[in-house]
Amino acid sequence: MTNFLKDIYDFIYWEVINRLNGNNQDVVCAVIINGNKILAQTAQRNNVINTDDTQFVTPGGKVEPGESLNAALHREIKEETNLNIDIIQKLGTIRNNKYKLHWFACRPTDISLLQVIEPQKQKELRWVDLNDPSINWTPKNAEALTKFRSPIEKIQQTPPEVQ
């Protein structure tokens, strides 16, 4: 199948058929960068996508109907971490069975605000090195962080005032 035909198939499958069936929920994911670290939080236990609280994810969540991706990103980050963020750039989109995951690189405006807001959903927030092999990322987070490693590292090397 040519790339053009594959793109058409993907569009029809994801944007038409799955949306009609209610199976294409938009989700925003924030790679929050602070110096050479990124913010990780323990994953919420979820039997549908096989996560547990020994795994880590980047903060984020579902986009509400009528909400823009940027508005959802700011709301979700505030709800989960108490942080306000500046969005640097959209890194890309990764799809899985039901979700369309929109990945963004961000910076916190004031890290002193960081706190676990929803302890029933996540036990811990932690600044980690992107290349730390001891962090047990969920499969989709590991895939995205690998895919977007280069732009994340470039942002980490650029002082915030330059962006």
Backbone as ProteinMPNN parsed JSONL, in Angstrom:
{"seq_chain_A": "MTNFLKDIYDFIYWEVINRLNGNNQDVVCAVIINGNKILAQTAQRNNVINTDDTQFVTPGGKVEPGESLNAALHREIKEETNLNIDIIQKLGTIRNNKYKLHWFACRPTDISLLQVIEPQKQKELRWVDLNDPSINWTPKNAEALTKFRSPIEKIQQTPPEVQ", "coords_chain_A": {"N_chain_A": [[0.855, -1.174, 0.0], [0.632, 2.186, -0.867], [2.061, 5.185, 0.604], [0.302, 7.339, 0.371], [-2.219, 6.088, -0.011], [-2.329, 4.707, 2.396], [-2.447, 6.871, 4.204], [-4.955, 7.909, 3.52], [-6.593, 5.727, 4.191], [-6.035, 5.605, 7.001], [-7.067, 8.104, 7.784], [-9.822, 7.81, 7.143], [-10.46, 5.593, 8.747], [-9.72, 6.439, 11.413], [-10.691, 9.107, 11.74], [-13.294, 9.13, 10.755], [-14.845, 6.58, 10.882], [-14.161, 5.603, 13.538], [-14.772, 7.908, 15.081], [-17.541, 8.123, 14.621], [-18.348, 5.838, 15.941], [-17.709, 6.541, 18.49], [-15.15, 6.047, 19.378], [-12.745, 7.511, 19.363], [-11.249, 9.266, 21.158], [-9.848, 12.368, 21.956], [-6.774, 13.047, 23.523], [-4.606, 14.896, 25.603], [-1.118, 15.205, 26.167], [1.541, 16.097, 28.202], [4.882, 16.879, 27.967], [6.624, 18.028, 30.322], [9.141, 20.22, 30.768], [11.932, 20.876, 32.734], [14.8, 22.33, 33.043], [17.173, 19.845, 32.584], [15.43, 17.819, 33.052], [12.319, 15.939, 33.011], [8.809, 15.922, 33.812], [7.345, 13.294, 35.565], [4.631, 11.182, 36.427], [3.027, 8.855, 38.627], [1.209, 6.256, 37.084], [-2.32, 6.006, 36.711], [-4.191, 3.3, 37.955], [-5.485, 1.116, 35.581], [-7.439, -1.143, 34.07], [-8.261, -1.461, 31.452], [-6.347, -0.368, 29.693], [-4.194, -1.576, 30.734], [-2.514, -0.479, 32.895], [-0.674, 0.289, 35.86], [0.055, 1.402, 39.232], [2.816, 1.318, 39.441], [3.95, 2.13, 37.223], [4.942, 4.855, 35.064], [3.756, 7.975, 33.714], [3.474, 10.828, 31.533], [2.021, 13.941, 32.549], [-1.439, 14.651, 31.785], [-4.56, 14.4, 29.921], [-8.025, 13.678, 29.025], [-9.64, 15.448, 26.376], [-12.266, 17.695, 26.641], [-15.615, 17.868, 25.227], [-15.845, 20.315, 22.682], [-13.673, 21.725, 23.614], [-10.503, 23.252, 23.124], [-7.307, 21.854, 22.137], [-5.119, 23.155, 23.374], [-6.387, 24.503, 25.526], [-7.379, 22.309, 26.942], [-4.974, 21.091, 27.645], [-3.763, 23.005, 29.387], [-5.755, 23.012, 31.427], [-5.817, 20.273, 32.284], [-3.169, 19.92, 33.235], [-3.06, 21.761, 35.32], [-5.076, 20.662, 36.955], [-3.927, 18.195, 37.633], [-1.318, 18.637, 38.588], [-1.046, 21.123, 39.705], [0.436, 22.995, 38.403], [1.122, 25.855, 36.333], [1.598, 26.285, 32.882], [3.771, 27.0, 30.075], [3.248, 26.481, 26.727], [5.449, 25.072, 24.516], [5.81, 23.728, 22.018], [3.941, 21.653, 19.722], [4.555, 18.262, 19.705], [3.708, 16.03, 18.313], [1.416, 13.436, 17.196], [0.119, 10.39, 18.407], [-1.559, 7.374, 17.91], [-3.75, 5.035, 19.538], [-5.779, 2.175, 20.348], [-8.295, 3.413, 21.169], [-7.753, 6.056, 21.669], [-6.516, 9.249, 20.64], [-3.568, 10.546, 20.94], [-2.213, 13.571, 21.731], [0.799, 15.114, 21.775], [2.732, 17.431, 23.601], [5.399, 19.742, 24.136], [6.324, 21.433, 27.032], [6.883, 24.084, 29.438], [7.141, 24.662, 32.95], [5.729, 27.47, 34.672], [6.225, 28.164, 37.288], [7.819, 26.214, 39.405], [7.535, 25.818, 42.117], [4.893, 25.519, 42.73], [4.196, 22.908, 42.296], [2.454, 19.979, 43.098], [0.894, 16.947, 44.278], [-2.301, 16.635, 43.316], [-4.459, 14.955, 42.973], [-4.519, 12.426, 44.776], [-5.825, 9.984, 44.74], [-5.653, 9.186, 42.151], [-2.974, 9.394, 41.346], [0.126, 8.623, 42.836], [2.562, 9.868, 43.027], [4.638, 12.576, 41.947], [7.41, 13.268, 39.937], [10.566, 14.621, 39.061], [12.433, 13.582, 36.366], [15.191, 12.118, 34.556], [15.193, 12.039, 31.074], [16.434, 9.866, 29.879], [16.618, 7.933, 31.842], [16.91, 4.67, 32.74], [15.64, 3.365, 34.811], [13.077, 4.232, 35.118], [9.855, 3.158, 34.79], [8.076, 3.48, 32.255], [4.74, 3.649, 30.892], [3.7, 1.658, 28.076], [2.787, 3.285, 25.791], [3.679, 5.826, 26.562], [6.436, 5.352, 26.696], [6.893, 4.784, 23.997], [6.223, 7.267, 22.791], [8.036, 9.054, 24.054], [10.412, 8.055, 23.105], [10.059, 8.409, 20.347], [9.843, 11.208, 20.204], [12.188, 12.086, 21.295], [14.446, 13.535, 20.226], [13.484, 16.274, 19.567], [12.701, 16.955, 22.182], [15.103, 16.844, 23.65], [16.474, 18.872, 22.324], [14.974, 21.118, 23.077], [15.466, 21.006, 25.821], [18.106, 21.818, 25.84], [17.966, 24.436, 25.145], [17.826, 27.63, 26.501], [15.091, 28.794, 28.559], [14.31, 31.501, 28.163], [14.909, 31.993, 25.529], [13.073, 30.729, 23.977]], "CA_chain_A": [[0.0, 0.0, 0.0], [1.437, 3.405, -0.913], [1.856, 6.082, 1.746], [-0.898, 8.131, 0.119], [-3.386, 5.249, 0.287], [-2.321, 4.448, 3.836], [-2.928, 8.088, 4.851], [-6.409, 7.983, 3.303], [-7.181, 4.68, 5.028], [-5.934, 6.047, 8.396], [-8.013, 9.197, 8.002], [-11.192, 7.263, 7.152], [-10.624, 4.734, 9.919], [-9.63, 7.158, 12.68], [-11.462, 10.341, 11.835], [-14.694, 8.958, 10.379], [-15.464, 5.384, 11.473], [-14.021, 5.584, 14.996], [-15.527, 9.018, 15.683], [-18.962, 7.756, 14.586], [-18.539, 4.817, 16.971], [-17.302, 7.074, 19.796], [-13.888, 5.415, 19.771], [-11.573, 8.299, 18.989], [-11.169, 10.32, 22.152], [-8.609, 13.144, 21.969], [-6.098, 13.136, 24.813], [-3.403, 15.727, 25.57], [-0.016, 14.695, 26.981], [2.528, 17.162, 28.354], [6.258, 16.627, 28.381], [6.957, 19.271, 31.031], [10.601, 20.264, 30.819], [12.538, 21.77, 33.726], [16.232, 22.064, 32.888], [17.386, 18.605, 31.831], [14.486, 16.827, 33.586], [10.922, 16.023, 32.618], [7.927, 15.54, 34.916], [6.678, 11.997, 35.472], [3.714, 10.887, 37.527], [2.608, 7.461, 38.63], [0.024, 6.01, 36.26], [-3.529, 5.563, 37.384], [-4.502, 1.9, 37.67], [-6.503, 1.048, 34.546], [-7.434, -2.501, 33.509], [-8.525, -1.429, 30.017], [-5.084, -0.165, 28.979], [-3.177, -2.327, 31.477], [-1.542, 0.31, 33.639], [-0.752, 0.193, 37.316], [0.736, 2.523, 39.89], [4.278, 1.187, 39.431], [4.358, 2.689, 35.935], [4.905, 6.311, 35.008], [3.239, 8.66, 32.53], [3.557, 12.279, 31.597], [0.686, 14.449, 32.885], [-2.349, 14.956, 30.69], [-5.886, 13.81, 30.08], [-8.986, 13.751, 27.928], [-10.164, 16.734, 25.922], [-13.72, 17.745, 26.78], [-16.286, 18.318, 24.0], [-15.786, 21.749, 22.412], [-12.468, 22.305, 24.204], [-9.321, 23.193, 22.264], [-6.206, 21.064, 22.699], [-4.342, 24.002, 24.294], [-7.176, 24.725, 26.746], [-7.398, 21.039, 27.665], [-3.645, 20.874, 28.204], [-3.627, 23.875, 30.568], [-6.683, 22.548, 32.466], [-5.38, 18.988, 32.824], [-1.921, 20.084, 33.993], [-3.427, 22.444, 36.577], [-5.831, 19.707, 37.773], [-3.111, 17.066, 38.088], [-0.023, 18.989, 39.187], [-1.152, 22.498, 40.197], [1.349, 23.861, 37.655], [0.777, 26.607, 35.133], [2.631, 25.949, 31.895], [3.885, 27.627, 28.767], [3.376, 25.456, 25.692], [6.552, 25.405, 23.611], [5.469, 23.251, 20.676], [3.32, 20.338, 19.61], [5.549, 17.285, 19.281], [3.088, 15.133, 17.338], [0.25, 12.651, 17.597], [0.231, 8.933, 18.36], [-2.871, 6.776, 18.119], [-3.883, 3.646, 19.966], [-7.107, 1.636, 20.052], [-9.424, 4.311, 21.382], [-7.32, 7.419, 21.938], [-5.616, 9.993, 19.77], [-2.729, 11.209, 21.939], [-1.547, 14.771, 21.215], [1.956, 15.341, 22.639], [3.231, 18.8, 23.624], [6.519, 20.106, 25.014], [5.915, 22.579, 27.846], [7.72, 24.46, 30.587], [6.352, 25.209, 34.062], [6.016, 28.876, 34.94], [6.686, 28.267, 38.679], [7.84, 24.837, 39.896], [7.196, 25.742, 43.543], [3.471, 25.183, 42.839], [4.021, 21.481, 42.025], [1.967, 19.113, 44.166], [-0.075, 15.921, 43.897], [-3.643, 17.169, 43.553], [-5.416, 13.846, 42.968], [-3.801, 11.245, 45.268], [-6.551, 8.762, 44.397], [-5.276, 8.83, 40.786], [-1.526, 9.266, 41.223], [0.779, 8.66, 44.139], [3.831, 10.596, 43.047], [5.15, 13.393, 40.849], [8.864, 13.2, 40.078], [11.394, 15.104, 37.951], [13.297, 12.471, 35.972], [15.986, 12.243, 33.348], [14.55, 11.401, 29.931], [17.138, 8.626, 29.552], [16.76, 7.108, 33.044], [16.345, 3.343, 32.464], [14.898, 2.824, 35.956], [11.69, 4.699, 35.069], [9.004, 2.189, 34.111], [7.03, 4.201, 31.523], [3.736, 2.832, 30.219], [4.152, 1.439, 26.69], [2.542, 4.426, 24.896], [4.579, 6.903, 26.966], [7.785, 4.975, 26.257], [6.917, 4.949, 22.55], [6.226, 8.701, 22.469], [9.277, 9.683, 24.509], [11.444, 7.628, 22.159], [9.78, 9.057, 19.06], [10.036, 12.657, 20.298], [13.417, 12.332, 22.069], [15.294, 14.574, 19.628], [13.006, 17.634, 19.85], [12.701, 17.203, 23.634], [16.486, 17.146, 24.041], [16.803, 20.19, 21.776], [14.328, 22.097, 23.959], [16.192, 20.985, 27.094], [19.382, 22.521, 25.666], [17.685, 25.834, 24.841], [17.356, 28.355, 27.692], [13.685, 29.165, 28.451], [14.104, 32.873, 27.67], [15.137, 32.031, 24.081], [11.934, 30.108, 23.291]], "C_chain_A": [[0.903, 1.241, 0.0], [1.154, 4.262, 0.308], [0.586, 6.899, 1.59], [-2.164, 7.333, 0.461], [-3.479, 4.922, 1.767], [-2.843, 5.661, 4.603], [-4.441, 8.233, 4.704], [-7.126, 6.954, 4.172], [-7.181, 5.104, 6.504], [-6.944, 7.143, 8.691], [-9.436, 8.655, 8.089], [-11.423, 6.438, 8.406], [-10.698, 5.542, 11.212], [-10.594, 8.33, 12.775], [-12.937, 10.174, 11.482], [-15.315, 7.782, 11.137], [-15.371, 5.396, 12.997], [-14.764, 6.723, 15.674], [-17.017, 8.711, 15.7], [-19.293, 6.726, 15.661], [-18.154, 5.297, 18.369], [-15.994, 6.514, 20.294], [-12.66, 6.207, 19.355], [-11.478, 9.514, 19.9], [-9.818, 11.033, 22.048], [-8.086, 13.234, 23.397], [-4.869, 14.02, 24.628], [-2.388, 15.171, 26.562], [1.07, 15.766, 27.02], [3.878, 16.607, 28.784], [6.713, 17.95, 28.994], [8.444, 19.252, 31.339], [11.055, 21.307, 31.832], [14.036, 21.48, 33.726], [16.418, 20.825, 32.04], [16.483, 17.473, 32.325], [13.105, 17.02, 32.965], [10.076, 15.512, 33.788], [7.245, 14.215, 34.613], [5.732, 11.866, 36.659], [3.347, 9.419, 37.472], [1.31, 7.334, 37.851], [-1.147, 5.59, 37.134], [-3.802, 4.118, 36.995], [-5.679, 1.85, 36.702], [-6.419, -0.317, 33.875], [-7.641, -2.512, 32.0], [-7.227, -1.277, 29.231], [-3.893, -0.734, 29.747], [-2.098, -1.453, 32.098], [-1.716, 0.033, 35.127], [0.124, 1.273, 37.921], [2.228, 2.294, 40.118], [4.845, 1.732, 38.128], [4.238, 4.21, 35.986], [4.364, 6.792, 33.672], [3.603, 10.134, 32.647], [2.15, 12.783, 31.923], [-0.138, 14.745, 31.632], [-3.696, 14.324, 30.931], [-6.77, 14.071, 28.887], [-9.429, 15.187, 27.652], [-11.682, 16.675, 26.032], [-14.354, 18.243, 25.486], [-16.251, 19.845, 23.865], [-14.544, 22.449, 22.932], [-11.312, 22.201, 23.216], [-8.244, 22.342, 22.938], [-5.409, 21.889, 23.709], [-5.085, 24.225, 25.606], [-7.206, 23.452, 27.592], [-6.055, 20.778, 28.345], [-3.444, 21.718, 29.465], [-4.509, 23.377, 31.722], [-6.181, 21.26, 33.107], [-4.121, 19.123, 33.681], [-2.205, 20.765, 35.329], [-4.139, 21.46, 37.509], [-4.943, 18.619, 38.368], [-1.867, 17.462, 38.862], [-0.006, 20.336, 39.894], [-0.233, 23.469, 39.454], [0.619, 24.658, 36.583], [1.929, 26.367, 34.164], [2.621, 26.922, 30.734], [4.063, 26.482, 27.772], [4.453, 25.911, 24.714], [6.219, 24.986, 22.183], [4.713, 21.939, 20.768], [4.372, 19.396, 19.039], [4.988, 16.338, 18.22], [1.928, 14.392, 17.948], [0.551, 11.171, 17.43], [-1.161, 8.377, 18.658], [-2.729, 5.399, 18.752], [-5.337, 3.256, 19.761], [-8.228, 2.659, 20.115], [-9.013, 5.767, 21.431], [-6.402, 7.965, 20.854], [-4.82, 10.895, 20.712], [-1.944, 12.351, 21.293], [-0.449, 15.16, 22.214], [2.488, 16.762, 22.47], [4.447, 18.908, 24.535], [6.12, 21.394, 25.717], [6.992, 22.891, 28.878], [6.807, 24.972, 31.696], [6.704, 26.684, 34.259], [6.55, 29.074, 36.362], [6.652, 26.87, 39.299], [7.505, 24.719, 41.382], [5.722, 25.389, 43.759], [3.205, 23.681, 42.723], [3.545, 20.73, 43.262], [1.006, 18.073, 43.59], [-1.446, 16.444, 44.288], [-4.656, 16.04, 43.706], [-4.747, 12.558, 43.448], [-4.522, 9.926, 44.985], [-6.191, 8.287, 42.988], [-3.776, 8.618, 40.631], [-0.9, 9.418, 42.6], [1.94, 9.636, 44.173], [4.03, 11.409, 41.771], [6.654, 13.451, 41.034], [9.531, 13.791, 38.839], [12.4, 14.019, 37.627], [14.098, 12.83, 34.735], [15.29, 11.455, 32.239], [15.152, 10.033, 29.626], [17.315, 7.684, 30.739], [16.106, 5.745, 32.818], [15.534, 2.772, 33.625], [13.439, 3.275, 35.979], [10.882, 3.734, 34.202], [7.828, 2.933, 33.45], [5.992, 3.214, 31.006], [4.166, 2.674, 28.756], [3.944, 2.643, 25.763], [3.421, 5.615, 25.269], [6.003, 6.597, 26.531], [7.926, 5.176, 24.754], [7.03, 6.432, 22.172], [7.539, 9.36, 22.867], [10.46, 9.265, 23.641], [11.282, 8.363, 20.833], [10.131, 10.537, 19.085], [11.303, 13.048, 21.062], [14.232, 13.503, 21.519], [14.752, 15.985, 19.871], [12.964, 17.955, 21.347], [14.106, 17.59, 24.086], [16.922, 18.504, 23.508], [16.201, 21.301, 22.642], [15.059, 22.165, 25.294], [17.497, 21.775, 27.012], [19.204, 24.008, 25.366], [17.182, 26.537, 26.092], [15.914, 28.829, 27.498], [13.454, 30.562, 27.856], [14.295, 32.998, 26.169], [13.893, 31.53, 23.342], [10.737, 31.017, 23.208]], "O_chain_A": [[1.841, 1.322, 0.794], [0.131, 4.091, 0.972], [-0.13, 7.129, 2.564], [-3.062, 7.837, 1.135], [-4.572, 4.865, 2.331], [-3.604, 5.501, 5.557], [-5.127, 8.632, 5.645], [-8.133, 7.26, 4.809], [-8.2, 4.981, 7.183], [-7.604, 7.118, 9.729], [-10.176, 9.003, 9.009], [-12.46, 6.566, 9.056], [-11.615, 5.361, 12.013], [-11.245, 8.514, 13.803], [-13.755, 11.004, 11.877], [-16.218, 7.98, 11.95], [-16.38, 5.221, 13.68], [-15.336, 6.524, 16.746], [-17.694, 9.004, 16.685], [-20.387, 6.738, 16.225], [-18.263, 4.539, 19.333], [-15.742, 6.502, 21.499], [-11.631, 5.617, 19.026], [-11.613, 10.652, 19.452], [-8.77, 10.387, 22.049], [-8.838, 13.465, 24.343], [-4.17, 13.914, 23.621], [-2.745, 14.724, 27.652], [1.471, 16.282, 25.977], [4.002, 15.954, 29.821], [7.13, 18.868, 28.288], [8.939, 18.392, 32.067], [10.627, 22.46, 31.797], [14.488, 20.508, 34.332], [15.902, 20.738, 30.925], [16.744, 16.303, 32.047], [12.766, 18.094, 32.469], [10.561, 14.769, 34.641], [6.648, 14.033, 33.552], [6.0, 12.373, 37.749], [3.352, 8.808, 36.403], [0.428, 8.187, 37.941], [-0.983, 4.916, 38.151], [-3.658, 3.752, 35.828], [-6.727, 2.447, 36.946], [-5.441, -0.615, 33.189], [-7.242, -3.465, 31.331], [-7.018, -1.961, 28.23], [-2.74, -0.419, 29.454], [-0.908, -1.658, 31.856], [-2.776, -0.401, 35.578], [0.847, 1.973, 37.211], [2.843, 3.007, 40.912], [6.06, 1.792, 37.944], [3.536, 4.771, 36.827], [4.49, 6.123, 32.646], [3.986, 10.618, 33.712], [1.174, 12.105, 31.6], [0.402, 15.048, 30.568], [-3.956, 13.778, 32.003], [-6.333, 14.611, 27.871], [-9.569, 16.01, 28.557], [-12.309, 15.72, 25.573], [-13.711, 18.964, 24.723], [-16.58, 20.571, 24.802], [-14.376, 23.649, 22.714], [-11.156, 21.18, 22.546], [-8.268, 22.136, 24.151], [-5.058, 21.39, 24.778], [-4.487, 24.147, 26.68], [-7.073, 23.512, 28.814], [-6.007, 20.304, 29.48], [-3.006, 21.203, 30.493], [-4.058, 23.327, 32.866], [-6.122, 21.158, 34.332], [-4.023, 18.503, 34.74], [-1.645, 20.378, 36.355], [-3.852, 21.418, 38.705], [-5.182, 18.17, 39.489], [-1.402, 16.7, 39.709], [0.947, 20.653, 40.606], [-0.133, 24.637, 39.832], [-0.367, 24.2, 36.005], [3.086, 26.259, 34.57], [1.617, 27.574, 30.445], [4.922, 25.619, 27.954], [4.374, 27.004, 24.155], [6.329, 25.783, 21.252], [4.822, 21.207, 21.752], [5.0, 19.691, 18.022], [5.716, 15.898, 17.33], [1.505, 14.677, 19.069], [1.156, 10.751, 16.443], [-1.852, 8.86, 19.555], [-1.743, 4.693, 18.542], [-6.061, 3.958, 19.055], [-9.031, 2.751, 19.187], [-9.859, 6.643, 21.248], [-5.623, 7.235, 20.241], [-5.342, 11.888, 21.218], [-1.112, 12.122, 20.415], [-0.741, 15.495, 23.362], [2.673, 17.24, 21.35], [4.518, 18.251, 25.573], [5.639, 22.333, 25.084], [7.878, 22.082, 29.152], [5.81, 25.639, 31.42], [7.844, 27.091, 34.037], [7.255, 30.05, 36.621], [5.584, 26.387, 39.676], [7.22, 23.62, 41.858], [5.342, 24.999, 44.863], [2.1, 23.228, 43.022], [4.146, 20.826, 44.333], [0.386, 18.293, 42.55], [-1.715, 16.669, 45.468], [-5.604, 16.157, 44.482], [-4.436, 11.686, 42.636], [-3.896, 8.866, 44.991], [-6.397, 7.119, 42.66], [-3.351, 7.753, 39.865], [-1.337, 10.229, 43.417], [2.27, 10.175, 45.229], [3.648, 10.994, 40.676], [7.136, 13.658, 42.147], [9.126, 13.508, 37.711], [13.142, 13.577, 38.504], [13.733, 13.724, 33.972], [14.849, 10.326, 32.458], [14.447, 9.137, 29.162], [18.087, 6.729, 30.653], [14.882, 5.661, 32.715], [14.811, 1.792, 33.443], [12.646, 2.761, 36.768], [11.191, 3.527, 33.029], [6.734, 3.007, 34.01], [6.324, 2.066, 30.712], [4.934, 3.496, 28.256], [4.856, 2.988, 25.011], [3.868, 6.346, 24.385], [6.706, 7.484, 26.047], [8.948, 5.676, 24.283], [7.847, 6.798, 21.327], [8.096, 10.142, 22.097], [11.403, 10.035, 23.462], [12.25, 8.875, 20.271], [10.656, 11.069, 18.107], [11.47, 14.209, 21.433], [14.659, 14.369, 22.282], [15.505, 16.835, 20.346], [13.168, 19.105, 21.738], [14.276, 18.56, 24.825], [17.667, 19.217, 24.18], [16.857, 22.309, 22.904], [15.253, 23.25, 25.842], [17.942, 22.34, 28.011], [20.181, 24.757, 25.335], [16.205, 26.09, 26.693], [15.544, 29.227, 26.394], [12.49, 30.765, 27.118], [13.889, 34.0, 25.58], [13.69, 31.885, 22.181], [9.706, 30.631, 22.658]]}, "name": "protein", "num_of_chains": 1, "seq": "MTNFLKDIYDFIYWEVINRLNGNNQDVVCAVIINGNKILAQTAQRNNVINTDDTQFVTPGGKVEPGESLNAALHREIKEETNLNIDIIQKLGTIRNNKYKLHWFACRPTDISLLQVIEPQKQKELRWVDLNDPSINWTPKNAEALTKFRSPIEKIQQTPPEVQ"}
